[in-house]
Amino acid sequence: MQRITTNVDPDVYTRLEDLARRRHTSTARVIREALARYVTDEEAAQEPEPLPDWVGMLDGPGGAWAERDEEVLRAEWPAALDPHRHEG
């Protein structure tokens, strides 16, 4: 585990100690759980990172590869994509 140090308002700390006591656990555990919940909630609320500008730049015969990936895979690697193919 990584150790962190921070300052807390005395009233908040008193409430934290009370909560930990009522839960029969340590203040450190309550803080770890609160931080984990906060980070998880914040990550879920974030917009996804935009794709880099280079994504989708590959063009080949017939247009952008990303727009025809399934078609290209079926044409170029049919045996590898056949789920019923058996090695023999």
Short mmCIF file of the C-alpha atoms (twelve columns), coordinates in Angstrom:
data_MODEL
# 
_entry.id   MODEL 
# 
loop_
_atom_site.group_PDB 
_atom_site.id 
_atom_site.type_symbol 
_atom_site.label_atom_id 
_atom_site.label_alt_id 
_atom_site.label_comp_id 
_atom_site.label_asym_id 
_atom_site.label_seq_id 
_atom_site.Cartn_x 
_atom_site.Cartn_y 
_atom_site.Cartn_z 
_atom_site.pdbx_PDB_model_num 
ATOM 1  C CA . MET A 1  0.000   0.000   0.000   1 
ATOM 2  C CA . GLN A 2  1.039   3.564   -0.641  1 
ATOM 3  C CA . ARG A 3  1.169   5.923   2.330   1 
ATOM 4  C CA . ILE A 4  -0.306  9.419   1.932   1 
ATOM 5  C CA . THR A 5  -0.402  12.378  4.290   1 
ATOM 6  C CA . THR A 6  -2.988  15.140  4.266   1 
ATOM 7  C CA . ASN A 7  -4.589  17.710  6.522   1 
ATOM 8  C CA . VAL A 8  -8.205  17.320  7.613   1 
ATOM 9  C CA . ASP A 9  -10.587 19.746  9.238   1 
ATOM 10 C CA . PRO A 10 -10.819 18.837  12.956  1 
ATOM 11 C CA . ASP A 11 -14.611 18.488  12.808  1 
ATOM 12 C CA . VAL A 12 -14.374 16.099  9.861   1 
ATOM 13 C CA . TYR A 13 -11.713 14.069  11.662  1 
ATOM 14 C CA . THR A 14 -13.873 13.795  14.779  1 
ATOM 15 C CA . ARG A 15 -16.767 12.564  12.662  1 
ATOM 16 C CA . LEU A 16 -14.428 10.116  10.901  1 
ATOM 17 C CA . GLU A 17 -13.249 8.696   14.222  1 
ATOM 18 C CA . ASP A 18 -16.845 8.341   15.384  1 
ATOM 19 C CA . LEU A 19 -17.823 6.554   12.197  1 
ATOM 20 C CA . ALA A 20 -14.867 4.179   12.470  1 
ATOM 21 C CA . ARG A 21 -15.677 3.440   16.107  1 
ATOM 22 C CA . ARG A 22 -19.315 2.666   15.270  1 
ATOM 23 C CA . ARG A 23 -18.167 0.362   12.471  1 
ATOM 24 C CA . HIS A 24 -15.601 -1.313  14.731  1 
ATOM 25 C CA . THR A 25 -12.794 -0.544  12.305  1 
ATOM 26 C CA . SER A 26 -9.887  1.867   11.937  1 
ATOM 27 C CA . THR A 27 -10.045 5.400   10.629  1 
ATOM 28 C CA . ALA A 28 -7.464  4.348   8.032   1 
ATOM 29 C CA . ARG A 29 -9.813  1.686   6.691   1 
ATOM 30 C CA . VAL A 30 -12.726 4.138   6.479   1 
ATOM 31 C CA . ILE A 31 -10.499 6.585   4.593   1 
ATOM 32 C CA . ARG A 32 -9.252  3.871   2.187   1 
ATOM 33 C CA . GLU A 33 -12.827 2.781   1.458   1 
ATOM 34 C CA . ALA A 34 -13.951 6.385   0.952   1 
ATOM 35 C CA . LEU A 35 -11.051 7.127   -1.398  1 
ATOM 36 C CA . ALA A 36 -11.666 3.969   -3.412  1 
ATOM 37 C CA . ARG A 37 -15.360 4.835   -3.772  1 
ATOM 38 C CA . TYR A 38 -14.554 8.438   -4.728  1 
ATOM 39 C CA . VAL A 39 -12.032 7.427   -7.397  1 
ATOM 40 C CA . THR A 40 -14.395 4.805   -8.837  1 
ATOM 41 C CA . ASP A 41 -17.278 7.293   -9.004  1 
ATOM 42 C CA . GLU A 42 -15.101 9.999   -10.574 1 
ATOM 43 C CA . GLU A 43 -13.724 7.608   -13.199 1 
ATOM 44 C CA . ALA A 44 -17.248 6.504   -14.102 1 
ATOM 45 C CA . ALA A 45 -18.331 10.135  -14.537 1 
ATOM 46 C CA . GLN A 46 -15.427 11.023  -16.829 1 
ATOM 47 C CA . GLU A 47 -15.887 11.348  -20.555 1 
ATOM 48 C CA . PRO A 48 -13.808 8.800   -22.455 1 
ATOM 49 C CA . GLU A 49 -10.479 10.048  -23.758 1 
ATOM 50 C CA . PRO A 50 -10.752 11.093  -27.396 1 
ATOM 51 C CA . LEU A 51 -9.023  8.821   -29.863 1 
ATOM 52 C CA . PRO A 52 -5.672  10.040  -31.165 1 
ATOM 53 C CA . ASP A 53 -5.761  11.917  -34.461 1 
ATOM 54 C CA . TRP A 54 -3.958  9.091   -36.243 1 
ATOM 55 C CA . VAL A 55 -6.786  6.608   -35.629 1 
ATOM 56 C CA . GLY A 56 -8.610  5.931   -38.882 1 
ATOM 57 C CA . MET A 57 -5.891  7.430   -41.074 1 
ATOM 58 C CA . LEU A 58 -5.033  4.175   -42.831 1 
ATOM 59 C CA . ASP A 59 -6.460  4.063   -46.303 1 
ATOM 60 C CA . GLY A 60 -5.970  1.293   -48.761 1 
ATOM 61 C CA . PRO A 61 -7.576  0.045   -51.917 1 
ATOM 62 C CA . GLY A 62 -11.294 0.524   -51.495 1 
ATOM 63 C CA . GLY A 63 -11.212 3.290   -48.877 1 
ATOM 64 C CA . ALA A 64 -10.579 3.535   -45.166 1 
ATOM 65 C CA . TRP A 65 -9.605  0.208   -43.655 1 
ATOM 66 C CA . ALA A 66 -11.489 0.905   -40.425 1 
ATOM 67 C CA . GLU A 67 -14.751 1.216   -42.326 1 
ATOM 68 C CA . ARG A 68 -14.287 -2.139  -44.051 1 
ATOM 69 C CA . ASP A 69 -12.341 -4.162  -41.501 1 
ATOM 70 C CA . GLU A 70 -14.731 -7.122  -41.436 1 
ATOM 71 C CA . GLU A 71 -14.776 -7.268  -45.235 1 
ATOM 72 C CA . VAL A 72 -10.972 -7.194  -45.410 1 
ATOM 73 C CA . LEU A 73 -10.620 -9.865  -42.733 1 
ATOM 74 C CA . ARG A 74 -13.057 -12.186 -44.501 1 
ATOM 75 C CA . ALA A 75 -11.233 -11.723 -47.814 1 
ATOM 76 C CA . GLU A 76 -7.679  -11.963 -46.492 1 
ATOM 77 C CA . TRP A 77 -7.922  -14.502 -43.668 1 
ATOM 78 C CA . PRO A 78 -10.997 -16.695 -44.209 1 
ATOM 79 C CA . ALA A 79 -9.458  -19.891 -42.842 1 
ATOM 80 C CA . ALA A 80 -8.205  -18.216 -39.678 1 
ATOM 81 C CA . LEU A 81 -11.639 -16.740 -38.996 1 
ATOM 82 C CA . ASP A 82 -13.622 -19.927 -39.679 1 
ATOM 83 C CA . PRO A 83 -14.923 -21.135 -36.294 1 
ATOM 84 C CA . HIS A 84 -15.582 -24.600 -37.742 1 
ATOM 85 C CA . ARG A 85 -12.038 -25.028 -39.047 1 
ATOM 86 C CA . HIS A 86 -10.158 -27.981 -37.585 1 
ATOM 87 C CA . GLU A 87 -6.405  -28.404 -37.578 1 
ATOM 88 C CA . GLY A 88 -5.513  -31.643 -39.259 1 
# 
